Amino acid sequence: MSQGNGTKDKISPRVIERLTKYLRCLESMSPDDYISSEEMAERMGLTAAQIRKDLSNFISEFGEGFGVRGKGYQVRILYSGIERILGVHKTNNIIIIGAGRLGSALLSEPEFTKESFNVIGIFDSAEHKVGREMSGLKIRNISELDYFLETKDRVDIAILTVPKAVAQEMADKLVSAGVKSLLNFAPLKIKVPENVVVANIDLYAKLQELNYWKEKVL
């Protein structure tokens, strides 16, 4: 995860990454249950001290009743607090640029049907794709993107599943239209201003990493 040439705060990206894992850990529990940092650490392969340190960065988000001596954290309070920190307590509008296999797979992923994330548009430049429906959304021509961004509801996140050759161009267009968060699957580290956040996911690089470790365990 990166931002142009600066950062918005002093929180490490690794802390935010762990918060998403804490949320996963809590999902299977009853809201009325309590869980201690030691129990969470055992479930997740972390240390209790690390969990307490992470959560202490956001103590104001949890409010009264956060942490009960001898019982731990109430799941409901901890879960809703982390949701607020991550901004998933509200609906976030998403668009997907690229209606190929990856874009299609992402659109059909159940995680995108949750209330916190709402895909409102998908775009492509291929004429044989434009106008077709994909998971209930009509694929729009990329030429409509500027008008869409100007006239539709706000776009909180744009996902790029486009070829490397056009990834930066698409990113520039989205940033110019006011989109502040990009998830980029193109094998290119795109450049953005310091007030924009981008997560670059290079699938091929990850395959290379896996192949290295595979060779080590054979």
Backbone torsions as a table, in degrees:
resi	resn	phi	psi	omega
1	MET	NA	132.0	-179.0
2	SER	-147.4	163.4	174.3
3	GLN	-128.4	149.0	179.1
4	GLY	-16.2	-101.8	-179.1
5	ASN	-119.5	14.3	-177.7
6	GLY	-153.0	-176.6	178.5
7	THR	-129.8	153.9	-177.3
8	LYS	-84.5	-27.4	-179.5
9	ASP	-155.2	-175.5	-174.9
10	LYS	-96.2	5.6	179.8
11	ILE	-74.7	129.2	180.0
12	SER	-69.9	141.5	174.8
13	PRO	-56.3	-29.3	179.5
14	ARG	-66.8	-32.1	176.9
15	VAL	-65.1	-46.0	-179.7
16	ILE	-63.8	-39.3	177.3
17	GLU	-60.7	-41.5	178.8
18	ARG	-68.5	-33.4	178.0
19	LEU	-59.5	-39.7	178.5
20	THR	-63.2	-34.1	178.6
21	LYS	-73.5	-34.1	175.9
22	TYR	-62.6	-40.5	179.2
23	LEU	-61.4	-43.5	177.5
24	ARG	-60.0	-42.7	-178.6
25	CYS	-61.1	-37.0	-175.1
26	LEU	-82.8	-19.0	-173.7
27	GLU	-58.6	-33.3	-175.7
28	SER	-86.7	0.8	-176.1
29	MET	-101.2	155.8	175.7
30	SER	-70.2	138.7	-179.4
31	PRO	-57.9	-26.0	-177.8
32	ASP	-86.9	-6.4	178.9
33	ASP	-71.8	163.8	171.8
34	TYR	-118.3	148.3	177.2
35	ILE	-141.0	134.6	-179.5
36	SER	-89.2	163.4	177.0
37	SER	-63.7	-30.4	178.0
38	GLU	-67.2	-41.2	178.9
39	GLU	-66.1	-42.3	178.2
40	MET	-63.0	-41.3	-179.1
41	ALA	-62.0	-41.4	-179.9
42	GLU	-65.3	-39.9	-179.5
43	ARG	-68.3	-30.9	-169.3
44	MET	-109.7	-3.6	-179.5
45	GLY	73.0	29.4	177.9
46	LEU	-115.6	-173.5	174.3
47	THR	-106.4	149.5	178.8
48	ALA	-61.4	-37.3	179.4
49	ALA	-62.1	-39.3	179.2
50	GLN	-64.7	-42.7	179.8
51	ILE	-64.0	-45.8	179.8
52	ARG	-62.3	-39.8	179.1
53	LYS	-64.6	-44.3	178.7
54	ASP	-59.0	-48.9	-176.2
55	LEU	-68.4	-28.7	-179.1
56	SER	-66.3	-20.1	177.4
57	ASN	-66.7	-19.4	-172.5
58	PHE	-128.1	29.9	-172.6
59	ILE	-54.9	-32.7	-178.3
60	SER	-68.4	-20.6	-178.4
61	GLU	-77.1	-18.2	-173.5
62	PHE	-94.5	-24.3	174.0
63	GLY	73.3	-167.0	-175.8
64	GLU	-66.5	140.3	177.8
65	GLY	89.6	8.4	-179.7
66	PHE	-79.9	110.9	179.2
67	GLY	85.5	116.3	179.0
68	VAL	-118.9	123.4	-178.6
69	ARG	-55.9	128.8	178.6
70	GLY	87.0	-11.9	-179.3
71	LYS	-121.3	-33.5	-179.0
72	GLY	101.5	-146.7	-177.8
73	TYR	-99.3	136.9	172.2
74	GLN	-72.5	130.5	-174.5
75	VAL	-57.2	-43.1	-177.6
76	ARG	-59.0	-47.1	-177.1
77	ILE	-67.9	-43.4	-179.1
78	LEU	-65.5	-44.1	-177.9
79	TYR	-64.2	-49.4	-177.6
80	SER	-66.4	-33.2	177.5
81	GLY	-65.7	-44.4	178.7
82	ILE	-66.1	-36.4	176.0
83	GLU	-59.0	-42.6	178.8
84	ARG	-64.9	-42.6	179.7
85	ILE	-59.1	-43.7	-177.8
86	LEU	-83.0	-7.2	178.8
87	GLY	74.9	19.6	-179.3
88	VAL	-101.4	15.1	173.2
89	HIS	-84.7	-4.7	179.9
90	LYS	-130.8	168.6	-179.7
91	THR	-80.0	130.6	176.9
92	ASN	-114.4	122.9	-178.1
93	ASN	-83.1	135.2	-176.2
94	ILE	-125.0	143.8	167.0
95	ILE	-123.4	152.2	179.0
96	ILE	-117.2	126.2	177.0
97	ILE	-102.9	108.3	-176.7
98	GLY	116.5	108.8	-176.9
99	ALA	-104.6	35.9	176.7
100	GLY	-82.4	-158.1	-176.2
101	ARG	-63.5	-41.1	-179.1
102	LEU	-69.1	-45.4	178.2
103	GLY	-59.4	-41.8	178.3
104	SER	-63.6	-42.1	-179.7
105	ALA	-64.3	-41.2	179.4
106	LEU	-65.0	-41.0	-178.3
107	LEU	-65.8	-30.0	-179.5
108	SER	-90.3	-1.9	180.0
109	GLU	-70.5	126.8	-177.7
110	PRO	-55.8	-28.9	179.8
111	GLU	-59.2	-28.1	-179.1
112	PHE	-79.2	-6.8	178.5
113	THR	-94.0	-4.3	178.0
114	LYS	-67.5	155.8	-175.8
115	GLU	-60.8	-28.3	-175.0
116	SER	-74.5	-20.2	179.5
117	PHE	-128.6	127.8	-174.5
118	ASN	-131.8	108.6	179.2
119	VAL	-76.8	118.8	-176.2
120	ILE	-108.8	-5.7	179.1
121	GLY	-167.6	147.2	174.8
122	ILE	-136.5	137.0	-171.0
123	PHE	-129.0	149.6	176.8
124	ASP	-156.1	160.9	179.9
125	SER	-101.1	-10.4	-177.3
126	ALA	-77.3	123.2	-175.8
127	GLU	-61.7	-34.0	-177.5
128	HIS	-73.0	-11.1	177.9
129	LYS	-98.7	-34.6	-176.7
130	VAL	-59.3	131.8	179.5
131	GLY	96.7	-20.9	177.4
132	ARG	-72.8	156.6	177.0
133	GLU	-97.2	141.0	178.4
134	MET	-136.6	111.9	-178.4
135	SER	52.6	40.2	175.9
136	GLY	86.9	-2.9	178.7
137	LEU	-111.2	137.7	176.0
138	LYS	-80.9	131.5	177.7
139	ILE	-72.4	124.7	-178.5
140	ARG	-97.7	153.1	174.9
141	ASN	-70.3	140.5	-178.7
142	ILE	-60.0	-22.4	178.8
143	SER	-67.1	-17.7	179.2
144	GLU	-86.9	-4.6	-171.8
145	LEU	-59.5	-47.1	-178.1
146	ASP	-58.5	-47.3	-179.5
147	TYR	-63.6	-41.7	179.3
148	PHE	-59.6	-46.4	-178.1
149	LEU	-66.5	-28.7	-179.6
150	GLU	-79.5	-31.8	-168.7
151	THR	-111.6	-20.3	-177.0
152	LYS	-90.9	-179.5	176.7
153	ASP	-58.7	160.7	-179.9
154	ARG	-54.8	149.4	174.7
155	VAL	-110.2	116.9	-177.8
156	ASP	-86.0	-36.7	-177.1
157	ILE	-140.2	136.9	172.8
158	ALA	-116.4	132.8	179.1
159	ILE	-105.9	125.3	-179.5
160	LEU	-101.7	115.8	174.3
161	THR	-123.6	50.2	-174.3
162	VAL	-111.1	165.3	176.7
163	PRO	-61.8	153.8	-179.5
164	LYS	-53.3	-37.1	-174.2
165	ALA	-63.6	-25.7	-177.0
166	VAL	-116.3	2.4	-175.7
167	ALA	-61.1	-47.2	-178.9
168	GLN	-65.3	-40.2	178.3
169	GLU	-60.3	-45.2	179.0
170	MET	-64.6	-40.7	178.7
171	ALA	-61.7	-44.1	179.4
172	ASP	-60.4	-41.4	-179.4
173	LYS	-64.3	-43.0	-179.6
174	LEU	-66.8	-43.4	179.4
175	VAL	-63.9	-41.2	178.8
176	SER	-61.3	-29.8	-179.8
177	ALA	-85.3	-1.9	175.4
178	GLY	101.9	5.4	177.9
179	VAL	-74.1	129.0	-172.4
180	LYS	-104.5	-9.2	-177.6
181	SER	-134.4	127.6	-178.7
182	LEU	-127.1	137.2	171.8
183	LEU	-113.4	111.9	-170.5
184	ASN	-109.9	119.2	177.6
185	PHE	-98.9	-3.4	178.1
186	ALA	-71.9	144.3	-179.4
187	PRO	-75.9	59.6	-177.3
188	LEU	-154.1	130.1	177.0
189	LYS	-81.1	100.8	-175.8
190	ILE	-75.2	151.1	-179.0
191	LYS	-100.0	134.3	-179.6
192	VAL	-137.1	160.0	175.8
193	PRO	-64.7	165.8	-175.6
194	GLU	-68.3	-16.6	179.2
195	ASN	-94.9	13.6	178.2
196	VAL	-122.1	139.6	178.7
197	VAL	-109.1	138.5	-178.8
198	VAL	-135.8	138.5	172.6
199	ALA	-112.9	119.2	179.5
200	ASN	-99.1	123.3	179.0
201	ILE	-118.6	104.6	-179.0
202	ASP	-97.6	98.2	-175.7
203	LEU	-63.8	-37.9	-178.9
204	TYR	-66.0	-39.5	177.8
205	ALA	-62.9	-38.9	178.9
206	LYS	-65.6	-37.0	176.5
207	LEU	-63.8	-39.0	177.6
208	GLN	-63.2	-42.4	178.1
209	GLU	-61.2	-45.4	-180.0
210	LEU	-61.8	-39.9	-179.2
211	ASN	-64.2	-36.9	176.8
212	TYR	-60.0	-50.2	-176.9
213	TRP	-68.6	-32.1	176.6
214	LYS	-60.4	-44.0	-179.3
215	GLU	-63.5	-31.1	-177.9
216	LYS	-73.0	-27.1	-175.9
217	VAL	-97.8	-5.9	180.0
218	LEU	-75.9	NA	NA
